[in-house]
Amino acid sequence: MPTPLDQLDYTQVGVNYQSPDKVLPETYEWNLGIQHELLPNLLLEVGYAGNRVVRLPNRWDANPARQDTDLLHPTSVQSRRPYQNVGFVSGNTSNAWSNYNAMNVRVERRYSKGLTILGSYTWSKAMALYARDGLCCFTIMDINNLRMNYGPGNDYTHNAVISYLYELPFGSGKAFLGGAHGVTNLLIGGWQFNGITTFRSGAALSLTSPVSNNRGNRASNRPDRIGNGNLSAGQRTVEHWFDTAAFRDPLPGAYGNSGEGILRGPGLTNWDVSIFKNVPLRERSILQFRSEMFNAFNYVNLNNPSTNTGDARFGRISGAAAARQIQIGIKLVF
């Protein structure tokens, strides 16, 4: 535990207490991978990657007010602090941690006959202390119960990305119509198709509540969880992404029991594709006509729903990522 307050000298409210326990974080990493050539130019790799970071910095109220004995009859915050001559004291220490574990699968077709493909898939779990205070800094709810802020935060369980490039086999020197010249070769040769396709599961979501914890610190509050809250894929709608009836605001002065990352937001499906037309000008220069499409199939990728119980849109989704975008250009390549 950090150095007690009675051993320190405070002369003003709101001081920033740099604990002697604050040290540099330590990171431990480990990984294992196996590669195998399935076919000529086709490689499969399966691996595991993990890491753990300890002694991460975190903030806490070093002069916390205890919870009221009777929440229905609240008393002043200052009267419940251990040291009543000062107010909030921003303690800084290094007892937070995080960990990450993932299975990685990679399939690569090396460039051959105009085609190359690289596909990667990650099945992962990222856990950490995700303290939020809505201000400039991160503040733990309770320094004696760090696991109240522990769970999946910036976590996507499934993530797959496939990139590809294919030079169409038409025109001079290609498999089809390889003897074409002049205008014919100009029309059918030099075409190239490229793309990046992404599939990703939804982000971990944590809920918040506007009800004050009445402890005089910067830590935000969260609702009480009285049900599961998650809905099946068939039950989810834009207006009702999760079961809002499974959550209720805590009594003023108490922390809610909803944990970190207990819900999942919408996933993502995205196709970015492009078509190039390469026209040789001289021995070492090419005029390239480019047509690029982002979110080519205009897939609706929903934003996350509102997760604040005080928001009239609680449980609803009110936006989406960008729709299809197309750009056309000309590039001179030397």
N, C-alpha and C positions, 0 to 999 in steps of 0.2 A: 504493500500500500504506500501511497505518497506520504511525504512528511506531514505530520499533523499541523493544523493551523495554529495551535497554541504555541508552536515553536517558531512562528514567523511573526514579523512585525508589519501590520497593515495600518495605514493612516487614512485611507480613503475607500469609498465604496466603488466596486467595479474594477478592482485591480486585476492584473493578469499574473497569475502565479505560475512561474516556470519551475516545475518539479525537478529536483536533482535526479529523479528516476527517469527523466527523459533522455533517451540515448538514440543512437543511429539504428534504424531497422536492420534486420538480418533476413536474407532471402536464401531459401534452400530449393534447389531445382533437381529434378531427376527425369529421365526419359529412357524409353526403350523402343527400338524399331526393327522391323524385319522387312526386307525387300526381296522381291522375286520377279524375275522376268517371265511373264506368262507366255508371250509370243515375241518374235523379233520386233523391236521397237515399242513393246507394250510392257510397262512396268507397274507392279502393284506393291504398295508399301502400307503396312499396318503398324501403328505405333501407339505408345502411351506416353503422355506428358503430365507432369504434376509439379506443383510448387507450393511452398508454404512460406509466408512472410510473418515474422514475429517482431515484437517491439515496435509496432506501428504507432504513430502519434494519435492521441485522442484528447478531446476536451471534456471537462466535467465541472460541475459546480462544487467547488471545494468548501462551500459553506451552505449545504443543502438544507432546505426546510423540511422537516418531517411531515408526513401525511397527517391531516387533521384526524383526531379521534372520532369525531362525529362529522361526516361529510355534509350533512344537512344543516349544520350550524358552523360554518367556517370561521376561523380566526385569522388574524393578520399573518402574512407570510413571515415578516420580520420576527414576530414573537415565537416562531417555531424554528428559527435558525439556531445552530449551536453557538455561534458567536454573533450576538445581536448588535454589536457596535459597528458591524460592517454588513454589506448586502451581498449581492452576487459576486463570487470570486471565481474567475475563469481559470481553472486548474488545467495544466498541460502536462501530460505524462505519456508513457510509451508502453501501454499494456494491451493494445489492440492487436488483432491478427487477421490473416486471411489465408485461404487455401483454394487450390484449383486442381481439378483432375479431369483428364480428357482422353478419349480414344480418337485417334486420327487415322483416317483412311485416305490414301492418295492413289489415283490411277493416272498414269501419264502415257500418252501415245506420242513418242518423239516424232518430229517432223519427217514425214516420208510421203512421197507421191502427192505433195501439196496439202497434206492434212496433218494437223497437230491438235491434240486435245489434252487438257489438264483438268482433272476433277478432284476435289477434296471434300471430305465430309468430317465434321467434328461433332462428337457426342460428349458434352462437357457438363461440369457442375462447378460454379464459382460461388464461394461462400466467404463472407467477411462481416465486419461490423459496419453497418451503414447508418451512422448517426446523422440526423438532420435537425437543424434548428430554424431554417427559414431565413437566417441572417447571413453573416459573412463566414460562419465557422460551423464545424461539426461538434455537436455536444451530445455526450452519452446521457441517456435518461437516468441511469442509476449506476454509479461507479461500483457498487457492491453486487450488481447483477448485470454484467456486461452482455449476457446472452439475450437480454431483452432486445438488443439491437443487432443480433447475429442472425444471418440467414442469406439466402440468394438475393443479390441485388442486381448488378449489371450482368445478368445471366441469361443466356439463350441456350436451351438444352440441345437443340439440333441446328446445325448450320452447314449448308452444302453450297459450294460454288464450282461452277463448271465454265471454263474458258476454252474457246476453240477458234481455229482459223482454217479456212479451206479455200485453196486456189482452184477454181473450177477447171476441169481437165479439157478445155476447148481452146483451140487456136494453135499457132505455130509452136512446134516442139512438144505439144501435149498429146495425151492418149487419143483424143478424138479430134479429127480434122487438123492433124498435126502439120499437114502441108499447106494450110491456108496462108494466103499472102494478101497484101494490099488492103482494100476496103473490107473484104470478108474477114480477114484476121483482125482488123481494127474493131469490127463489130462484135465478134464472138470471143476474142482473146482478152486476157488481162483482167478477168473478173475475179474478185476475192470476197469471200463471206466471212465475217468475224462476229464474235459474240461473247458475252458474259452473262450467265444465268445464275440467279441466286434463289435459294429456298431457305427460309429461316423460321423457326418456331417463335412463339411469342415471348416477350420479355417478362421477367418476374416483376410483379407489382406489389407495392406496399401501400396500405391505406393510412390516411391521416384523419384527425378529428380537430375541429376548431375549439373543442372544450378545453379550458385551461387545466393544466395539472396542478396549478396553484402551489407550485414549489418555488417560484421565483427564479427559475433557471431558464436557459435558452432552449431546452429540449422541447421538441414538438410532441404532440400527443397522438394517440391512435384510438380507433373504436374498440369496443368489446366484440369478440367473435362468438356468436351464439349458434352458428351453423357452419357448414362447409364453405359455402359461398361460390364455389366453382360450378359452372354449368357445363353440360355436355355440348359438343360441337353443334348438334341439332337444335339446342335450346338457345344458343347465343344469337342475339340480334344487335343491331346498332343501338337500339333504344334500351337494351337490357343485356349487357355483356356478361354480367355476373349477378348472383342473387343478392340484391341489396338488403333483403330482409334478414340475411344472416349476420348483419352487423348493426350495432347500435352505439350511440355515443356513451362514454362512461360518465359516471357522476362527476361533477366538477370537483377537482382536487385529487382525483385518482387517475392512474395510468390505465389505458385500455390494454387488453391482453392479446390483440391481434399481432402476429409476428411479422417478420420481414419476408417479403417475396412469397406471400401465400396464394396469390392469384397469378394468372397468366394473361397477357395481352394478345392481340391479334398477331398472326404470323405475317411473313412477307414472301411474295413471289414476284420476281422481277426479271425481265429479259431486256438486256441492252444489246442491240444488234447493229451491224453496219455492213454496207455493201460498197466496195471500192472498185473503181475501174482505172486500171493502170495503163497509160498510153506512153510507150517509149518515144522520147524525142531525139536524144543522142545516145552515144554509147553508155554514158553514165548518168543520165538524167531522165526522170519520169514525170509526166503530168498526171496527177492523181485526182480523180473526181470521187468525192466522198458523200455518202448519204448515211447519216447516223440517227438511230431511233432509240430513245431512252424510254423504258417501260413500253416496249414496242407493241405489246398486245393490250395495252391500256388496262392492266389489271388494277383493281381497286385495293390498294394497301391501306388499311384503316389505321388511324392513330390509336394510341392507348385511350381507354375510357377515363373519365374523371374518377379519382379515388379519394376525394375529400368528402366526408359525410355532410359537410356544411354547404356543398355546392348543389345548386338546383339540378345540375346535370349528373349527379352522382350515379355511377354505373352506366352512363351513356357515352357514346362516341360521337364527337362533334366535328371530326375532320378526317382527312386522308392525305397520304403522300401525293406527290406530283403525278398528274396524269401523263399520257404519252407526250413526248417532246421530240420533234424532228428538226434536224439541222442539216444543211447541205453546204458543201464547201469545195474549193479547189486548192490543191497543194502541189507545189513544185518540189520534187525530191531529187537531190543530187547524189 
